[in-house]
Structures are given as structure tokens and as C-alpha cells.
């Protein structure tokens, strides 16, 4: 399986945190769900 992630450097969807801007979405959870469904053939 190949996974390609393209990072464009934009700030859309970013939220402010004590450590600066961070992704606002649950990227890890979204990818896990996506890959889990793909791996099980659903």
C-alpha cells in the first residue's frame, strides 16, 4: 500500500494553541479510519 501526503504549508483549518498554530482537525484519527476501512475492504 502507498500513502501520499501533500503538505502545502497553508493555514486553513489551523487553530491557535500555546505552541503556535496546530492542525484543527483530527488528522491521525481521520487517516486511521480511512486506512482501516481501506484495509478491511469496505
Buried (B, 14 or more C-beta within 10 A) or exposed (E): EEEEEEEEEEEEEEEEEEEEEEEEEEEEEEEEEEEEEEEEEE
